[in-house]
Amino acid sequence: MSFLHLPALLSAEISGNNATIGYVISAVITVAALGWVVFIAVRRWLRSPKG
């Protein structure tokens, strides 16, 4: 997770609207980060020499 996402995450938690907003935002950031890692891994695997 990037530090760029922390202010949005903290403001959602502190604002007191609803705790679930913070959880949803953090879940979306986590899924995006994991998706990016999987994307990089698959791309490297496809480019690697086979045989």
SULVEN-V859421 format. One record per helix or strand. SS is the DSSP state (H for helix, E for strand). FROM is the first residue (numbers start at 1). TO is the last residue. If there is no record, write none. Layout:
BEGIN
ss=(SS	SS)
from=(FROM	FROM)
to=(TO	TO)
END
This chain:
BEGIN
ss=(H	H)
from=(3	19)
to=(14	47)
END
